[in-house]
Amino acid sequence: MNKIKYGVAFVTGGASGIGQALCQEIVRRGGKVAVADIEQDKAESLAKELRAVGGEAIAVHCDVTSRESVEAAYSSTVQTFGKVNLVCANAGVIVPGPVAKTRESDMLWMYEVNVFGTLRTIQTFLPALDEAHGRGEFAHLLLTGSENSLGVPIVGPCSVYTSTKHALLGLADTLRRDLLASESGVGVTLVCPAVVNTQIWNATRNRPNSLGGPRQINSAASEMFSQSNTPESVAIIGLDGCDAAEFLVIPHPEVESFTRRRADDLNRAMDACLDRVSSLDHSDTAVTSARHGGVNQEVHPQ
């Protein structure tokens, strides 16, 4: 493995769970890391542990619901290390419940962290990644999606959370298209794990007052999470996917059933569309447009 490849990494939600595992694995692979987290004390503790085993690590406070906080974290990282090569937009939160019973404040918080927080991180760090690529260095974005990005899990409901992770798939895929079109050279990987043994079930402990304030969740969910996949499995396979320049990375095979169900739904809908169009009058302008893909044709770089 190329020990120089990872250079400097920035990891949001880096003090625990998947973020912590990413920081540890990046250091193991020879990279330097900025542990970015809303929980400053935990970030400091992890950075200290990483330095104790010979790694280069700093802790930076980062609340992804605030653009100013993300920009300050960027400045601290570049001031210390001089550059950034890998950005792991990993911070995420969850509030369980069906759509009809999820409070608006909870909806706003999940979207602020999971979607807009990821977008703020991308927009803030992308120029530095472009610069890294311009120097001929590794330059990559690793976004933490979920099995919820690929379909609707049977276990739940965490309905609004699922919608945020669907949004991440769209964000990652359009970002990939944008970067290809601009010949940026920055890679994009979306890692989509199944249930992982983390503290995300208790994420409301860190919710800002502006979005509803801290709240303790019933710990009954902790048992299910404690018996699930390890954060290390996501970190190792996710980084391997970055190495291989893969767009979608699925670390856990148990997601197969409902992801294939989504693919089957798409195939059936497309077959139904083609059947309906073929049965209509060929002279109909709308039908002709539908037959030939309309005007919304994607242009791919050669």
C-alpha positions as a Markdown table, in Angstrom:
| # | Residue | x | y | z |
|---|---|---|---|---|
| 1 | Met | 0.0 | 0.0 | 0.0 |
| 2 | Asn | 1.2 | 3.5 | -0.8 |
| 3 | Lys | 1.8 | 5.1 | 2.6 |
| 4 | Ile | 2.0 | 8.6 | 1.1 |
| 5 | Lys | -1.4 | 8.3 | -0.7 |
| 6 | Tyr | -3.8 | 9.5 | 1.9 |
| 7 | Gly | -1.7 | 12.6 | 2.8 |
| 8 | Val | -4.0 | 14.6 | 5.0 |
| 9 | Ala | -7.6 | 13.5 | 5.8 |
| 10 | Phe | -10.4 | 15.5 | 7.4 |
| 11 | Val | -13.2 | 13.4 | 9.1 |
| 12 | Thr | -16.5 | 14.9 | 10.3 |
| 13 | Gly | -18.1 | 13.0 | 13.2 |
| 14 | Gly | -14.6 | 11.8 | 13.7 |
| 15 | Ala | -14.6 | 11.3 | 17.4 |
| 16 | Ser | -16.8 | 8.2 | 17.6 |
| 17 | Gly | -18.4 | 5.3 | 15.6 |
| 18 | Ile | -17.6 | 5.1 | 11.9 |
| 19 | Gly | -15.7 | 8.4 | 12.1 |
| 20 | Gln | -13.4 | 7.2 | 14.8 |
| 21 | Ala | -12.7 | 4.0 | 12.9 |
| 22 | Leu | -12.0 | 6.0 | 9.7 |
| 23 | Cys | -9.5 | 8.2 | 11.6 |
| 24 | Gln | -7.8 | 5.1 | 13.1 |
| 25 | Glu | -7.6 | 3.3 | 9.7 |
| 26 | Ile | -6.3 | 6.4 | 7.9 |
| 27 | Val | -3.5 | 6.7 | 10.4 |
| 28 | Arg | -2.8 | 2.9 | 10.1 |
| 29 | Arg | -2.4 | 3.4 | 6.4 |
| 30 | Gly | 0.1 | 6.3 | 6.9 |
| 31 | Gly | -2.2 | 9.3 | 6.6 |
| 32 | Lys | -2.5 | 12.4 | 8.8 |
| 33 | Val | -5.9 | 13.2 | 10.2 |
| 34 | Ala | -8.0 | 16.1 | 11.5 |
| 35 | Val | -10.6 | 14.6 | 13.9 |
| 36 | Ala | -13.5 | 17.0 | 13.4 |
| 37 | Asp | -16.4 | 16.6 | 15.8 |
| 38 | Ile | -19.0 | 18.6 | 17.7 |
| 39 | Glu | -17.8 | 16.9 | 20.8 |
| 40 | Gln | -14.4 | 18.6 | 21.2 |
| 41 | Asp | -13.3 | 16.6 | 24.3 |
| 42 | Lys | -13.8 | 13.3 | 22.6 |
| 43 | Ala | -12.0 | 14.6 | 19.5 |
| 44 | Glu | -9.1 | 15.7 | 21.6 |
| 45 | Ser | -9.0 | 12.3 | 23.3 |
| 46 | Leu | -8.9 | 10.4 | 20.0 |
| 47 | Ala | -6.3 | 12.7 | 18.5 |
| 48 | Lys | -4.1 | 12.1 | 21.6 |
| 49 | Glu | -4.5 | 8.3 | 21.2 |
| 50 | Leu | -3.5 | 8.5 | 17.6 |
| 51 | Arg | -0.4 | 10.5 | 18.4 |
| 52 | Ala | 0.5 | 8.0 | 21.1 |
| 53 | Val | 0.8 | 5.2 | 18.5 |
| 54 | Gly | 2.9 | 7.4 | 16.2 |
| 55 | Gly | 0.2 | 9.1 | 14.1 |
| 56 | Glu | -0.1 | 12.7 | 13.2 |
| 57 | Ala | -3.5 | 14.0 | 14.3 |
| 58 | Ile | -5.3 | 17.1 | 15.6 |
| 59 | Ala | -8.7 | 17.7 | 17.0 |
| 60 | Val | -10.9 | 20.4 | 15.6 |
| 61 | His | -14.3 | 21.5 | 16.7 |
| 62 | Cys | -16.9 | 21.2 | 13.9 |
| 63 | Asp | -20.6 | 21.6 | 14.0 |
| 64 | Val | -21.7 | 20.8 | 10.4 |
| 65 | Thr | -25.0 | 22.7 | 10.9 |
| 66 | Ser | -22.9 | 25.9 | 10.8 |
| 67 | Arg | -21.0 | 27.0 | 7.7 |
| 68 | Glu | -18.8 | 29.2 | 9.9 |
| 69 | Ser | -17.9 | 26.2 | 12.1 |
| 70 | Val | -17.0 | 24.1 | 9.0 |
| 71 | Glu | -14.9 | 26.9 | 7.5 |
| 72 | Ala | -13.1 | 27.4 | 10.9 |
| 73 | Ala | -12.3 | 23.6 | 11.0 |
| 74 | Tyr | -11.0 | 23.9 | 7.4 |
| 75 | Ser | -8.7 | 26.8 | 8.4 |
| 76 | Ser | -7.4 | 24.9 | 11.4 |
| 77 | Thr | -6.7 | 21.8 | 9.3 |
| 78 | Val | -4.8 | 23.7 | 6.5 |
| 79 | Gln | -3.0 | 25.8 | 9.0 |
| 80 | Thr | -1.6 | 22.7 | 10.7 |
| 81 | Phe | -1.0 | 20.4 | 7.8 |
| 82 | Gly | -0.9 | 22.7 | 4.8 |
| 83 | Lys | -3.2 | 20.7 | 2.6 |
| 84 | Val | -6.1 | 18.2 | 2.4 |
| 85 | Asn | -6.3 | 15.0 | 0.3 |
| 86 | Leu | -9.2 | 13.1 | 1.7 |
| 87 | Val | -12.5 | 14.5 | 3.1 |
| 88 | Cys | -14.8 | 12.1 | 4.9 |
| 89 | Ala | -18.2 | 13.7 | 5.3 |
| 90 | Asn | -19.3 | 11.3 | 7.9 |
| 91 | Ala | -21.4 | 13.2 | 10.5 |
| 92 | Gly | -24.9 | 11.9 | 10.7 |
| 93 | Val | -27.9 | 11.8 | 13.1 |
| 94 | Ile | -31.1 | 9.9 | 13.4 |
| 95 | Val | -34.5 | 10.2 | 15.1 |
| 96 | Pro | -36.7 | 7.2 | 14.6 |
| 97 | Gly | -40.4 | 7.3 | 13.7 |
| 98 | Pro | -42.8 | 7.2 | 10.7 |
| 99 | Val | -43.3 | 10.2 | 8.5 |
| 100 | Ala | -46.6 | 11.2 | 10.0 |
| 101 | Lys | -45.3 | 11.2 | 13.6 |
| 102 | Thr | -41.8 | 12.8 | 13.1 |
| 103 | Arg | -41.7 | 16.3 | 14.6 |
| 104 | Glu | -40.7 | 19.1 | 12.3 |
| 105 | Ser | -37.8 | 20.1 | 14.5 |
| 106 | Asp | -36.5 | 16.6 | 14.2 |
| 107 | Met | -36.9 | 16.7 | 10.4 |
| 108 | Leu | -35.0 | 19.9 | 10.2 |
| 109 | Trp | -32.2 | 18.7 | 12.4 |
| 110 | Met | -31.7 | 15.5 | 10.4 |
| 111 | Tyr | -31.6 | 17.4 | 7.1 |
| 112 | Glu | -29.3 | 20.1 | 8.5 |
| 113 | Val | -26.7 | 17.5 | 9.6 |
| 114 | Asn | -27.1 | 14.6 | 7.1 |
| 115 | Val | -27.7 | 16.6 | 3.9 |
| 116 | Phe | -26.8 | 20.3 | 4.4 |
| 117 | Gly | -23.9 | 19.4 | 6.7 |
| 118 | Thr | -22.5 | 17.2 | 4.0 |
| 119 | Leu | -23.0 | 19.9 | 1.4 |
| 120 | Arg | -21.3 | 22.5 | 3.5 |
| 121 | Thr | -18.3 | 20.2 | 4.0 |
| 122 | Ile | -18.1 | 19.5 | 0.3 |
| 123 | Gln | -18.3 | 23.1 | -0.7 |
| 124 | Thr | -15.8 | 24.2 | 1.9 |
| 125 | Phe | -13.1 | 21.6 | 1.1 |
| 126 | Leu | -13.5 | 21.0 | -2.6 |
| 127 | Pro | -11.1 | 23.8 | -3.7 |
| 128 | Ala | -8.4 | 22.3 | -1.5 |
| 129 | Leu | -9.0 | 18.9 | -3.1 |
| 130 | Asp | -8.8 | 20.4 | -6.6 |
| 131 | Glu | -5.4 | 21.9 | -5.5 |
| 132 | Ala | -4.2 | 18.5 | -4.3 |
| 133 | His | -5.2 | 16.9 | -7.6 |
| 134 | Gly | -3.4 | 19.7 | -9.5 |
| 135 | Arg | -0.2 | 18.7 | -7.6 |
| 136 | Gly | -0.7 | 15.2 | -8.7 |
| 137 | Glu | -1.7 | 14.0 | -5.3 |
| 138 | Phe | -4.6 | 11.8 | -4.1 |
| 139 | Ala | -7.9 | 13.8 | -3.9 |
| 140 | His | -11.1 | 12.2 | -2.9 |
| 141 | Leu | -14.4 | 12.7 | -1.1 |
| 142 | Leu | -15.8 | 9.8 | 1.0 |
| 143 | Leu | -19.4 | 10.3 | 2.0 |
| 144 | Thr | -21.1 | 8.1 | 4.6 |
| 145 | Gly | -24.4 | 7.1 | 3.2 |
| 146 | Ser | -26.4 | 4.1 | 4.4 |
| 147 | Glu | -28.4 | 1.0 | 3.4 |
| 148 | Asn | -31.1 | 3.7 | 3.6 |
| 149 | Ser | -29.5 | 5.3 | 0.5 |
| 150 | Leu | -30.2 | 2.2 | -1.6 |
| 151 | Gly | -33.7 | 1.2 | -0.6 |
| 152 | Val | -36.2 | 1.1 | 2.3 |
| 153 | Pro | -35.1 | -1.3 | 5.0 |
| 154 | Ile | -37.6 | -3.7 | 6.6 |
| 155 | Val | -36.4 | -2.7 | 10.1 |
| 156 | Gly | -37.7 | 0.7 | 11.2 |
| 157 | Pro | -39.3 | 2.9 | 10.7 |
| 158 | Cys | -36.8 | 5.7 | 10.6 |
| 159 | Ser | -38.6 | 7.2 | 7.7 |
| 160 | Val | -37.3 | 10.8 | 7.5 |
| 161 | Tyr | -33.8 | 9.6 | 8.2 |
| 162 | Thr | -34.2 | 7.2 | 5.2 |
| 163 | Ser | -35.2 | 10.2 | 3.1 |
| 164 | Thr | -32.0 | 12.1 | 4.1 |
| 165 | Lys | -29.8 | 9.2 | 3.0 |
| 166 | His | -31.7 | 8.9 | -0.3 |
| 167 | Ala | -30.8 | 12.6 | -0.7 |
| 168 | Leu | -27.2 | 11.8 | -0.1 |
| 169 | Leu | -27.2 | 9.3 | -3.0 |
| 170 | Gly | -28.5 | 12.0 | -5.3 |
| 171 | Leu | -26.0 | 14.6 | -4.0 |
| 172 | Ala | -23.1 | 12.2 | -4.4 |
| 173 | Asp | -24.1 | 11.1 | -7.9 |
| 174 | Thr | -24.7 | 14.6 | -9.2 |
| 175 | Leu | -21.4 | 15.7 | -7.6 |
| 176 | Arg | -19.7 | 12.9 | -9.4 |
| 177 | Arg | -21.2 | 14.0 | -12.7 |
| 178 | Asp | -20.3 | 17.7 | -12.0 |
| 179 | Leu | -16.6 | 16.7 | -11.3 |
| 180 | Leu | -16.4 | 14.6 | -14.4 |
| 181 | Ala | -17.8 | 17.3 | -16.5 |
| 182 | Ser | -15.3 | 19.9 | -15.2 |
| 183 | Glu | -12.4 | 17.4 | -15.5 |
| 184 | Ser | -11.7 | 18.1 | -11.8 |
| 185 | Gly | -10.0 | 14.8 | -11.1 |
| 186 | Val | -11.5 | 14.6 | -7.5 |
| 187 | Gly | -13.0 | 11.2 | -6.8 |
| 188 | Val | -16.3 | 10.5 | -5.1 |
| 189 | Thr | -17.3 | 7.4 | -3.1 |
| 190 | Leu | -20.5 | 6.8 | -1.2 |
| 191 | Val | -20.2 | 4.0 | 1.3 |
| 192 | Cys | -23.5 | 2.5 | 2.3 |
| 193 | Pro | -23.3 | 0.3 | 5.4 |
| 194 | Ala | -26.1 | -1.7 | 7.1 |
| 195 | Val | -26.7 | -1.2 | 10.8 |
| 196 | Val | -23.5 | -0.4 | 12.6 |
| 197 | Asn | -22.6 | -0.5 | 16.3 |
| 198 | Thr | -22.4 | 3.2 | 17.0 |
| 199 | Gln | -24.0 | 5.8 | 19.3 |
| 200 | Ile | -26.1 | 7.3 | 16.4 |
| 201 | Trp | -29.2 | 6.1 | 18.2 |
| 202 | Asn | -28.4 | 8.6 | 20.9 |
| 203 | Ala | -27.4 | 11.4 | 18.6 |
| 204 | Thr | -29.9 | 13.9 | 20.0 |
| 205 | Arg | -27.6 | 14.3 | 23.0 |
| 206 | Asn | -25.7 | 16.8 | 20.8 |
| 207 | Arg | -28.6 | 18.6 | 19.1 |
| 208 | Pro | -28.2 | 22.4 | 19.1 |
| 209 | Asn | -30.8 | 24.5 | 20.9 |
| 210 | Ser | -31.7 | 26.2 | 17.6 |
| 211 | Leu | -32.9 | 22.8 | 16.3 |
| 212 | Gly | -34.7 | 21.5 | 19.3 |
| 213 | Gly | -32.0 | 21.1 | 22.0 |
| 214 | Pro | -30.4 | 18.0 | 23.5 |
| 215 | Arg | -32.7 | 15.1 | 24.3 |
| 216 | Gln | -32.0 | 11.6 | 25.6 |
| 217 | Ile | -33.5 | 8.8 | 23.5 |
| 218 | Asn | -34.8 | 5.6 | 25.0 |
| 219 | Ser | -31.7 | 3.3 | 25.2 |
| 220 | Ala | -33.7 | 0.2 | 24.1 |
| 221 | Ala | -32.3 | 0.8 | 20.6 |
| 222 | Ser | -28.8 | 0.4 | 21.9 |
| 223 | Glu | -29.2 | -3.4 | 22.1 |
| 224 | Met | -29.9 | -3.7 | 18.4 |
| 225 | Phe | -27.0 | -1.5 | 17.5 |
| 226 | Ser | -24.6 | -3.3 | 19.9 |
| 227 | Gln | -25.2 | -6.6 | 18.1 |
| 228 | Ser | -24.6 | -5.1 | 14.6 |
| 229 | Asn | -21.7 | -4.6 | 12.3 |
| 230 | Thr | -18.4 | -3.0 | 13.5 |
| 231 | Pro | -17.4 | 0.5 | 12.5 |
| 232 | Glu | -14.0 | -0.9 | 11.5 |
| 233 | Ser | -15.6 | -2.9 | 8.7 |
| 234 | Val | -17.1 | 0.3 | 7.2 |
| 235 | Ala | -13.8 | 2.2 | 7.5 |
| 236 | Ile | -11.6 | -0.6 | 5.9 |
| 237 | Ile | -14.0 | -1.4 | 3.1 |
| 238 | Gly | -14.9 | 2.3 | 2.5 |
| 239 | Leu | -11.3 | 3.3 | 2.2 |
| 240 | Asp | -10.6 | 0.3 | -0.1 |
| 241 | Gly | -13.4 | 1.6 | -2.3 |
| 242 | Cys | -11.7 | 5.0 | -2.4 |
| 243 | Asp | -8.5 | 3.3 | -3.4 |
| 244 | Ala | -10.3 | 1.5 | -6.3 |
| 245 | Ala | -12.1 | 4.7 | -7.3 |
| 246 | Glu | -15.5 | 3.0 | -6.8 |
| 247 | Phe | -18.6 | 5.2 | -6.6 |
| 248 | Leu | -20.9 | 2.9 | -4.6 |
| 249 | Val | -19.4 | 0.7 | -1.8 |
| 250 | Ile | -21.6 | -1.7 | 0.1 |
| 251 | Pro | -19.7 | -3.2 | 3.1 |
| 252 | His | -22.5 | -5.6 | 4.4 |
| 253 | Pro | -24.3 | -8.2 | 2.3 |
| 254 | Glu | -27.5 | -8.2 | 4.3 |
| 255 | Val | -28.7 | -5.2 | 2.4 |
| 256 | Glu | -29.1 | -7.3 | -0.7 |
| 257 | Ser | -32.7 | -8.2 | -0.3 |
| 258 | Phe | -34.2 | -4.7 | -0.2 |
| 259 | Thr | -31.7 | -3.1 | -2.6 |
| 260 | Arg | -32.6 | -5.7 | -5.2 |
| 261 | Arg | -36.2 | -5.1 | -4.5 |
| 262 | Arg | -35.6 | -1.4 | -5.4 |
| 263 | Ala | -33.9 | -2.5 | -8.6 |
| 264 | Asp | -36.8 | -4.8 | -9.4 |
| 265 | Asp | -39.3 | -1.9 | -8.9 |
| 266 | Leu | -37.3 | 0.2 | -11.3 |
| 267 | Asn | -37.1 | -2.5 | -13.9 |
| 268 | Arg | -40.9 | -3.2 | -13.7 |
| 269 | Ala | -41.7 | 0.5 | -14.0 |
| 270 | Met | -39.5 | 0.9 | -17.0 |
| 271 | Asp | -41.0 | -2.2 | -18.7 |
| 272 | Ala | -44.5 | -0.8 | -18.0 |
| 273 | Cys | -43.5 | 2.6 | -19.5 |
| 274 | Leu | -42.2 | 1.0 | -22.7 |
| 275 | Asp | -45.3 | -1.2 | -23.0 |
| 276 | Arg | -47.6 | 1.9 | -22.6 |
| 277 | Val | -45.6 | 4.0 | -25.0 |
| 278 | Ser | -45.6 | 1.2 | -27.7 |
| 279 | Ser | -49.4 | 0.9 | -27.5 |
| 280 | Leu | -50.0 | 4.6 | -28.2 |
| 281 | Asp | -50.3 | 6.5 | -31.4 |
| 282 | His | -46.9 | 7.0 | -32.9 |
| 283 | Ser | -47.9 | 10.4 | -34.3 |
| 284 | Asp | -48.4 | 11.8 | -30.8 |
| 285 | Thr | -45.7 | 14.3 | -30.2 |
| 286 | Ala | -45.4 | 13.5 | -26.5 |
| 287 | Val | -45.1 | 9.8 | -27.3 |
| 288 | Thr | -42.4 | 10.4 | -29.9 |
| 289 | Ser | -40.5 | 12.4 | -27.4 |
| 290 | Ala | -40.8 | 9.7 | -24.8 |
| 291 | Arg | -39.7 | 7.0 | -27.3 |
| 292 | His | -36.5 | 8.9 | -28.1 |
| 293 | Gly | -35.6 | 10.1 | -24.6 |
| 294 | Gly | -37.1 | 13.6 | -24.9 |
| 295 | Val | -34.8 | 16.6 | -24.6 |
| 296 | Asn | -33.3 | 15.7 | -21.3 |
| 297 | Gln | -30.4 | 13.7 | -22.6 |
| 298 | Glu | -27.3 | 13.3 | -20.4 |
| 299 | Val | -24.0 | 14.4 | -22.0 |
| 300 | His | -21.1 | 12.4 | -20.7 |
| 301 | Pro | -17.5 | 13.5 | -21.0 |
| 302 | Gln | -15.5 | 11.4 | -23.5 |
